[in-house]
Amino acid sequence: MADSRLKPLREGTAKQVPIKEMIIYLVSVFFYTNMTGMFGDFRRAYFVDGLMITDKQFSDYNLITSIFGYVMGFVYASIIDNKKIRGGSKFKHLGLIFAVPCGIITVLSFYTPDALQQKPSVLLAYLIIINLLQAGAFYFGGVINMTAVVMSPDLREREQVISFRGISSAVGNSAPMVIVLVIAAIVKAANGGTENLMLHLLLSSILCAVIGTVTMLMGFSAVKERIPYSTEKKKFSDFFEGFWDIVKNKHARVVVLSEFVKNFRGIATFMQSFIAAAMLGSTSKVMLFALPIGIGTMVGMLIINKLLVRFSSKTLYIASGVYSVLINCVAFGVGYVKITGNAANILLDIVFIVCLFLTGLQFGASNLLPDMFKADILDDLELKTGKRLDAGLPFVMGLGSGLSGIIAGKISPNILYGEGSIINYQQGLEDGTMQSQETKLLLLFFYTVVHGIMMLLAGLPFLFYKLSGKERERVHAELQAKRAAQEPSEEQAQEKREAAV
């Protein structure tokens, strides 16, 4: 096969995604991520400072939901990769079906009947059921992210779609911080100056759910999938063979190991709303920490997108890990001086916020590049096996992040609060700044230094990753040629249409 035939594809000249479609897609991704961000950023505060559940209940909840969620993830991935292709689309119909359930479960995640709150065992069971329903709805609704990989067969255009999808997700994930802060201020003013955590979280979730559902329906109605899918009927055993193909893939194994290490940063991100409360007074003010990081993440993605023209994704990921540990140590140092200082220092506050922005640059790399690795590995698998494993690949890669997520979710509450905890966070303080200085410093340490170390270690497996640079281009070019060779001629297509009639 001659490379010259495929050169335009590698150089990104075969643009296929109209700007209108791209804008509608990015808007739908933004508001979908509002819903997932609402759940991810405020569910912990809802549990700890709202429902006042114990550290043991929280640990049990994390363990049970992680295990059951991962088992069900196997089933969900099987359904997605083995579903019948309708109208040349693999994801559109799932997205349209699950848009409304995503909205409903977002609201239910912040609503707990009063009667259940008086019965600890019943409360825990209710929270677990809601979480499992949430996991199912957002697994299928989450095909909105998978769609980015199949909107264009062109390598560079695919990178662009994934990049802008990542930026839209990053900003959308941070948007609930603003929503919650504004709604909290309104509720507080209407309530005579008294905060009502449960109410402002519920109202914020309703707002995110309504807009998110509507835009998801719009997005999936407008987006097209532009790669060919096999219409051959699949057997259930094919799915297990597909999983084994992924496990055997050496590139996938590198990412699995990296994701295992990276997801221990969940211990650090778990602390975000609590360090905000300890330094600013309330978990509702977490936006003032998260927004600089969110903006930094967006800028980081733009920088990575530009750097990909000159450097391989592998090189950038390793470099981002080194950068992460350095900037997080600087952020800890600035935060240490701020916490231990005896007087307010506006200049120091500004420096600390700048540090948070700079840590966000690394999030841009760690959030965006793994999606590009997955897209490249999907190409490699399709070239070698002829199978599209859009859901199976993320599931197997989740073997790493899932296991470390279970561990992080189990130990994080025990690190944070309760008898024998390391941080000794005090629940329910109306003014979070009343936490002890030692508690504040430990929160800061886990929030910054631990995160930096995890990202440094996550980059090390990529020293052995080979699917980058020219090898990546070769795989993609050969796959394009293979697809073209398998497409039926116009005469064959006409004969097929006549036979169908």
C-alpha positions as CSV (number, residue, x, y, z in Angstrom):
1,M,0.0,0.0,0.0
2,A,1.4,3.4,-1.0
3,D,1.7,6.0,1.6
4,S,1.3,8.8,-0.9
5,R,-2.4,7.8,-1.3
6,L,-3.0,8.5,2.3
7,K,-0.9,11.5,2.9
8,P,-3.8,14.0,2.9
9,L,-5.4,12.1,5.7
10,R,-2.4,12.4,7.9
11,E,-2.0,16.0,7.2
12,G,-5.6,16.8,8.2
13,T,-6.8,18.2,4.9
14,A,-9.9,16.1,4.5
15,K,-12.2,18.1,6.8
16,Q,-15.7,16.6,7.2
17,V,-17.3,18.1,10.3
18,P,-19.4,21.3,9.6
19,I,-18.9,24.1,12.0
20,K,-22.6,24.2,12.9
21,E,-22.5,20.5,13.9
22,M,-19.3,21.1,15.9
23,I,-20.9,24.0,17.9
24,I,-24.1,22.0,18.7
25,Y,-22.0,19.0,19.7
26,L,-19.8,21.1,22.0
27,V,-22.8,22.8,23.6
28,S,-24.3,19.5,24.4
29,V,-21.1,18.2,25.8
30,F,-20.8,21.3,28.0
31,F,-24.2,20.9,29.6
32,Y,-23.9,17.1,29.9
33,T,-20.8,17.7,31.8
34,N,-22.6,20.2,34.0
35,M,-24.7,17.3,35.3
36,T,-21.7,15.0,35.8
37,G,-19.7,17.8,37.4
38,M,-22.6,18.6,39.8
39,F,-22.6,15.0,41.0
40,G,-18.8,14.7,41.1
41,D,-18.0,18.0,42.9
42,F,-20.9,18.3,45.4
43,R,-22.0,14.8,46.2
44,R,-19.3,14.5,48.9
45,A,-20.3,17.7,50.6
46,Y,-23.9,16.7,50.4
47,F,-23.1,13.5,52.3
48,V,-20.7,14.8,54.9
49,D,-22.1,18.3,55.7
50,G,-25.7,17.8,54.6
51,L,-26.7,14.2,55.5
52,M,-24.0,14.0,58.1
53,I,-23.2,10.4,57.3
54,T,-20.4,8.7,59.3
55,D,-17.0,8.0,57.9
56,K,-17.8,4.2,58.0
57,Q,-21.0,4.7,56.1
58,F,-19.2,6.7,53.5
59,S,-16.4,4.2,53.2
60,D,-18.9,1.3,52.8
61,Y,-20.8,3.4,50.2
62,N,-17.7,4.0,48.2
63,L,-16.6,0.3,48.3
64,I,-20.0,-1.2,47.4
65,T,-20.9,1.3,44.6
66,S,-17.4,0.9,43.1
67,I,-17.6,-2.9,43.0
68,F,-21.1,-3.1,41.7
69,G,-20.6,-0.2,39.3
70,Y,-17.6,-1.9,37.8
71,V,-19.4,-5.2,37.4
72,M,-22.4,-3.5,35.7
73,G,-19.9,-1.5,33.5
74,F,-18.9,-4.9,31.9
75,V,-22.6,-5.4,31.0
76,Y,-23.0,-1.8,29.8
77,A,-19.9,-2.1,27.6
78,S,-21.2,-5.4,26.2
79,I,-24.5,-3.8,25.2
80,I,-22.8,-0.8,23.5
81,D,-20.3,-2.7,21.4
82,N,-22.7,-5.5,20.4
83,K,-25.8,-3.3,19.7
84,K,-27.3,-3.4,16.2
85,I,-26.1,-0.5,14.0
86,R,-29.0,1.6,13.0
87,G,-28.7,4.2,10.2
88,G,-24.9,4.0,10.3
89,S,-24.9,5.2,14.0
90,K,-23.7,3.3,17.1
91,F,-24.2,6.1,19.7
92,K,-27.0,8.4,18.5
93,H,-30.0,6.3,19.6
94,L,-28.5,5.5,23.0
95,G,-27.9,9.2,23.7
96,L,-31.4,10.1,22.7
97,I,-32.9,7.4,25.0
98,F,-30.8,8.2,28.0
99,A,-30.8,12.0,28.0
100,V,-33.9,12.2,30.2
101,P,-32.8,9.6,32.7
102,C,-29.5,11.5,33.1
103,G,-31.5,14.6,34.0
104,I,-33.8,12.8,36.5
105,I,-31.0,11.0,38.3
106,T,-29.0,14.3,38.6
107,V,-31.9,15.7,40.7
108,L,-32.5,12.5,42.7
109,S,-28.8,12.5,43.7
110,F,-29.4,15.6,45.8
111,Y,-32.8,14.7,47.2
112,T,-33.3,12.4,50.2
113,P,-36.7,11.9,51.8
114,D,-36.7,13.1,55.5
115,A,-38.0,9.7,56.7
116,L,-34.9,7.9,55.3
117,Q,-32.5,10.2,57.1
118,Q,-33.6,8.8,60.4
119,K,-32.7,5.2,59.5
120,P,-29.0,4.8,58.9
121,S,-29.2,1.4,57.2
122,V,-32.1,2.3,55.0
123,L,-30.4,5.6,54.1
124,L,-27.2,3.8,53.1
125,A,-29.2,1.4,50.9
126,Y,-31.1,4.3,49.3
127,L,-27.9,6.2,48.5
128,I,-26.3,3.1,47.0
129,I,-29.4,2.5,44.7
130,I,-29.3,6.1,43.5
131,N,-25.6,5.8,42.8
132,L,-26.1,2.6,40.7
133,L,-28.9,4.2,38.8
134,Q,-26.7,7.2,38.2
135,A,-23.8,5.1,37.0
136,G,-26.1,3.3,34.4
137,A,-27.7,6.5,33.1
138,F,-24.4,8.3,32.7
139,Y,-22.6,5.3,31.2
140,F,-25.0,5.2,28.3
141,G,-25.4,9.0,28.2
142,G,-21.7,9.2,28.3
143,V,-21.5,7.9,24.7
144,I,-21.6,11.6,23.9
145,N,-17.9,11.6,24.7
146,M,-17.3,8.4,22.6
147,T,-18.9,10.1,19.6
148,A,-16.0,12.5,19.3
149,V,-13.7,9.7,18.1
150,V,-16.1,8.7,15.2
151,M,-17.1,12.2,13.9
152,S,-14.3,12.2,11.4
153,P,-11.9,9.5,9.9
154,D,-9.3,12.2,9.4
155,L,-6.5,11.9,12.0
156,R,-5.9,15.7,12.6
157,E,-9.5,16.6,12.5
158,R,-10.2,13.8,15.0
159,E,-7.6,15.4,17.3
160,Q,-9.3,18.7,16.9
161,V,-12.7,17.3,17.8
162,I,-11.3,15.5,20.8
163,S,-9.4,18.6,22.0
164,F,-12.4,20.9,21.8
165,R,-14.6,18.2,23.3
166,G,-12.1,18.1,26.2
167,I,-12.1,21.9,26.6
168,S,-15.9,22.0,26.6
169,S,-16.0,19.2,29.2
170,A,-13.4,20.9,31.4
171,V,-15.4,24.2,31.4
172,G,-18.7,22.4,31.8
173,N,-17.4,20.4,34.7
174,S,-16.4,23.6,36.5
175,A,-19.6,25.5,35.7
176,P,-21.6,23.9,38.6
177,M,-19.2,25.7,41.0
178,V,-20.6,29.0,39.7
179,I,-24.1,27.8,39.7
180,V,-23.9,26.5,43.3
181,L,-22.3,29.7,44.5
182,V,-25.0,31.9,42.9
183,I,-27.9,29.7,44.0
184,A,-26.4,29.5,47.6
185,A,-26.2,33.3,47.7
186,I,-29.9,33.6,46.6
187,V,-31.1,31.0,49.1
188,K,-29.1,32.6,51.9
189,A,-30.5,36.0,51.2
190,A,-34.1,34.6,51.1
191,N,-33.5,32.7,54.3
192,G,-32.5,35.7,56.4
193,G,-28.7,35.3,56.0
194,T,-28.7,31.6,57.0
195,E,-27.3,29.0,54.6
196,N,-29.3,25.9,53.6
197,L,-26.9,23.5,52.0
198,M,-29.5,20.8,51.1
199,L,-31.8,23.3,49.4
200,H,-29.2,25.2,47.3
201,L,-27.7,21.9,46.1
202,L,-31.1,20.6,45.1
203,L,-32.0,23.7,43.2
204,S,-28.6,23.8,41.5
205,S,-29.1,20.1,40.4
206,I,-32.5,20.9,38.9
207,L,-31.1,23.7,36.8
208,C,-28.2,21.6,35.6
209,A,-30.6,18.7,34.8
210,V,-33.1,20.6,32.8
211,I,-30.6,22.4,30.5
212,G,-28.4,19.3,30.3
213,T,-31.3,17.1,29.1
214,V,-32.5,19.5,26.5
215,T,-29.0,20.1,25.0
216,M,-28.2,16.4,25.0
217,L,-31.3,15.8,22.9
218,M,-30.2,18.6,20.5
219,G,-26.7,17.3,20.3
220,F,-27.4,13.7,19.5
221,S,-30.0,14.8,16.9
222,A,-27.4,16.8,15.0
223,V,-24.2,14.8,15.2
224,K,-23.1,12.3,12.5
225,E,-20.8,9.3,12.9
226,R,-18.5,9.1,9.8
227,I,-16.6,5.9,10.1
228,P,-17.9,2.6,8.7
229,Y,-19.3,0.0,11.2
230,S,-19.6,-3.7,10.5
231,T,-23.2,-4.7,10.3
232,E,-22.3,-8.4,10.8
233,K,-24.4,-10.0,13.5
234,K,-22.4,-10.5,16.6
235,K,-22.3,-13.4,19.0
236,F,-22.0,-12.9,22.7
237,S,-18.7,-14.8,22.6
238,D,-17.3,-12.1,20.3
239,F,-17.4,-9.6,23.1
240,F,-15.2,-11.8,25.3
241,E,-12.8,-12.2,22.4
242,G,-12.8,-8.5,22.0
243,F,-11.8,-8.0,25.6
244,W,-9.0,-10.6,25.2
245,D,-7.8,-8.7,22.2
246,I,-7.6,-5.5,24.3
247,V,-5.8,-7.3,27.1
248,K,-3.2,-8.7,24.7
249,N,-2.6,-5.2,23.2
250,K,0.7,-3.9,24.6
251,H,-0.2,-0.3,24.1
252,A,-3.4,-0.8,26.1
253,R,-1.6,-2.4,29.0
254,V,0.7,0.7,29.3
255,V,-2.4,2.9,29.6
256,V,-4.1,0.5,32.1
257,L,-1.0,0.8,34.4
258,S,-0.8,4.6,34.1
259,E,-4.6,5.0,34.8
260,F,-4.2,2.8,37.9
261,V,-1.6,5.1,39.3
262,K,-3.3,8.3,38.1
263,N,-6.6,7.6,39.7
264,F,-5.1,7.7,43.2
265,R,-5.3,11.4,42.7
266,G,-8.9,10.8,43.7
267,I,-7.7,11.1,47.3
268,A,-6.6,14.7,46.5
269,T,-9.6,15.8,44.5
270,F,-11.8,14.3,47.3
271,M,-10.4,17.1,49.5
272,Q,-11.3,20.0,47.2
273,S,-14.6,21.1,48.8
274,F,-13.2,20.7,52.3
275,I,-10.1,22.7,51.8
276,A,-12.3,25.4,50.3
277,A,-14.4,25.3,53.4
278,A,-11.4,25.4,55.7
279,M,-9.8,28.4,54.0
280,L,-12.8,30.3,52.7
281,G,-15.5,29.3,55.2
282,S,-18.0,27.3,53.1
283,T,-18.0,24.4,50.7
284,S,-20.2,26.6,48.4
285,K,-17.1,28.7,47.8
286,V,-15.2,25.9,46.3
287,M,-15.6,27.7,42.9
288,L,-12.9,30.2,44.1
289,F,-10.5,27.3,44.1
290,A,-11.9,25.2,41.3
291,L,-12.5,28.0,38.8
292,P,-8.8,28.9,38.4
293,I,-8.0,25.2,38.0
294,G,-10.8,24.9,35.5
295,I,-9.5,27.8,33.5
296,G,-6.0,26.4,33.7
297,T,-7.3,23.1,32.4
298,M,-8.9,24.7,29.4
299,V,-5.8,26.7,28.6
300,G,-3.7,23.6,29.2
301,M,-5.7,21.7,26.6
302,L,-5.2,24.5,24.1
303,I,-1.5,24.4,24.7
304,I,-1.4,20.6,24.3
305,N,-3.3,20.9,21.1
306,K,-0.7,23.3,19.7
307,L,2.3,21.3,21.0
308,L,1.0,18.1,19.4
309,V,2.2,19.6,16.1
310,R,5.8,19.4,17.3
311,F,5.9,16.8,20.1
312,S,4.4,13.3,20.4
313,S,1.5,12.7,22.9
314,K,3.8,10.3,24.8
315,T,6.5,13.0,25.3
316,L,3.9,15.5,26.4
317,Y,2.3,13.2,28.9
318,I,5.6,12.3,30.6
319,A,6.6,16.0,30.7
320,S,3.3,17.0,32.2
321,G,3.9,14.6,35.1
322,V,7.2,16.2,36.0
323,Y,5.6,19.6,35.7
324,S,2.7,18.5,38.0
325,V,4.8,17.5,41.0
326,L,6.9,20.7,40.7
327,I,4.0,23.2,40.5
328,N,1.9,21.4,43.2
329,C,4.9,21.6,45.6
330,V,5.0,25.4,44.8
331,A,1.3,25.7,45.5
332,F,1.7,23.8,48.8
333,G,4.5,26.2,49.8
334,V,2.4,29.3,49.0
335,G,-0.6,27.8,50.8
336,Y,1.5,26.9,53.8
337,V,2.6,30.5,54.2
338,K,-1.0,31.7,53.7
339,I,-2.4,29.4,56.4
340,T,0.3,29.9,59.0
341,G,0.4,33.7,58.5
342,N,-1.1,35.8,61.2
343,A,-2.7,38.5,59.0
344,A,-4.5,38.7,55.7
345,N,-2.2,39.1,52.7
346,I,-4.0,40.0,49.5
347,L,-0.8,39.6,47.4
348,L,-0.4,36.1,48.8
349,D,-4.0,35.3,48.0
350,I,-3.4,36.3,44.4
351,V,-0.2,34.2,44.2
352,F,-2.0,31.2,45.5
353,I,-4.8,31.6,42.9
354,V,-2.2,31.9,40.2
355,C,-0.6,28.6,41.5
356,L,-4.0,26.9,41.3
357,F,-4.3,28.1,37.7
358,L,-0.8,26.7,36.9
359,T,-1.8,23.3,38.4
360,G,-4.8,23.4,36.1
361,L,-2.4,23.4,33.1
362,Q,-1.4,19.9,34.0
363,F,-5.0,18.8,34.3
364,G,-5.3,19.8,30.6
365,A,-2.7,17.2,29.7
366,S,-3.9,14.5,32.0
367,N,-7.5,14.9,30.9
368,L,-7.0,15.3,27.2
369,L,-4.1,13.0,26.2
370,P,-5.5,9.7,27.6
371,D,-8.5,10.2,25.2
372,M,-6.1,10.5,22.3
373,F,-4.3,7.4,23.4
374,K,-7.6,5.6,23.5
375,A,-8.5,6.8,20.0
376,D,-5.1,5.6,18.7
377,I,-5.4,2.2,20.4
378,L,-8.9,1.8,18.9
379,D,-7.3,2.3,15.5
380,D,-4.6,-0.3,16.3
381,L,-7.2,-2.8,17.5
382,E,-9.4,-2.3,14.4
383,L,-6.5,-2.7,12.1
384,K,-5.4,-6.0,13.8
385,T,-8.8,-7.5,14.5
386,G,-11.4,-5.7,12.4
387,K,-13.4,-4.9,15.6
388,R,-14.6,-1.5,16.9
389,L,-14.4,-1.7,20.7
390,D,-15.4,1.9,21.6
391,A,-16.9,0.9,24.9
392,G,-14.9,-2.3,25.6
393,L,-11.5,-0.4,25.4
394,P,-12.4,2.2,28.1
395,F,-13.8,-0.6,30.2
396,V,-10.6,-2.6,30.2
397,M,-8.6,0.5,30.7
398,G,-10.8,1.1,33.7
399,L,-9.3,-2.0,35.2
400,G,-6.6,0.3,36.4
401,S,-8.6,3.4,37.4
402,G,-11.4,1.3,38.7
403,L,-9.2,-0.6,41.2
404,S,-7.4,2.4,42.4
405,G,-10.7,4.3,42.5
406,I,-12.1,1.7,44.9
407,I,-9.1,2.0,47.1
408,A,-9.1,5.8,47.0
409,G,-12.8,6.0,47.6
410,K,-12.6,3.6,50.6
411,I,-9.7,5.3,52.4
412,S,-10.4,9.0,51.6
413,P,-13.2,9.4,54.2
414,N,-11.0,7.7,56.8
415,I,-8.2,10.1,56.0
416,L,-10.5,13.1,56.2
417,Y,-12.7,12.7,59.2
418,G,-13.8,10.5,62.0
419,E,-12.1,8.8,64.9
420,G,-8.4,8.0,64.1
421,S,-8.4,10.0,60.9
422,I,-5.2,11.7,59.7
423,I,-6.8,15.1,58.9
424,N,-9.3,15.2,61.7
425,Y,-11.9,17.4,59.8
426,Q,-14.8,18.5,62.0
427,Q,-18.2,18.0,60.4
428,G,-20.9,20.6,60.3
429,L,-19.0,23.7,61.3
430,E,-21.0,26.7,60.1
431,D,-17.8,28.6,59.5
432,G,-15.3,26.1,58.0
433,T,-12.4,28.3,58.8
434,M,-12.7,27.2,62.4
435,Q,-10.9,24.0,61.5
436,S,-7.6,23.7,63.2
437,Q,-4.4,24.9,61.5
438,E,-3.1,21.4,61.4
439,T,-6.2,20.2,59.7
440,K,-5.9,23.0,57.1
441,L,-2.3,22.1,56.4
442,L,-3.0,18.4,56.0
443,L,-5.9,19.2,53.7
444,L,-3.6,21.4,51.6
445,F,-0.9,18.7,51.5
446,F,-3.3,16.0,50.2
447,Y,-4.9,18.5,47.8
448,T,-1.5,19.5,46.2
449,V,1.5,17.4,46.9
450,V,-0.2,14.0,46.8
451,H,-1.8,14.9,43.5
452,G,1.5,16.0,42.0
453,I,3.2,12.8,43.0
454,M,0.5,10.6,41.5
455,M,0.7,12.4,38.2
456,L,4.5,12.1,38.1
457,L,4.2,8.3,38.7
458,A,1.4,8.0,36.1
459,G,3.7,9.3,33.4
460,L,6.5,6.7,34.0
461,P,4.7,3.8,32.2
462,F,4.7,5.8,29.0
463,L,8.5,5.4,28.8
464,F,7.5,2.0,27.3
465,Y,4.7,3.3,25.0
466,K,5.3,2.9,21.3
467,L,2.1,3.9,19.6
468,S,3.1,7.5,18.9
469,G,4.8,9.6,16.3
470,K,5.4,7.8,13.0
471,E,4.1,4.5,14.3
472,R,0.8,6.2,15.1
473,E,0.6,7.7,11.6
474,R,1.4,4.3,10.0
475,V,-1.4,2.5,11.9
476,H,-3.9,5.2,11.0
477,A,-3.0,5.3,7.4
478,E,-3.1,1.5,7.0
479,L,-6.5,1.4,8.7
480,Q,-7.9,4.0,6.3
481,A,-6.6,1.9,3.3
482,K,-8.2,-1.2,4.8
483,R,-11.5,0.5,5.3
484,A,-11.4,1.8,1.7
485,A,-10.7,-1.7,0.3
486,Q,-13.6,-3.2,2.2
487,E,-16.1,-0.7,1.0
488,P,-18.4,-2.1,-1.7
489,S,-18.3,-0.7,-5.1
490,E,-21.2,1.4,-6.4
491,E,-22.4,-1.6,-8.5
492,Q,-22.4,-3.9,-5.5
493,A,-24.2,-1.3,-3.4
494,Q,-26.9,-0.9,-6.1
495,E,-27.3,-4.7,-6.4
496,K,-27.7,-4.9,-2.6
497,R,-30.4,-2.1,-2.6
498,E,-32.3,-3.9,-5.5
499,A,-32.1,-7.2,-3.6
500,A,-33.5,-5.5,-0.5
501,V,-36.4,-4.1,-2.6
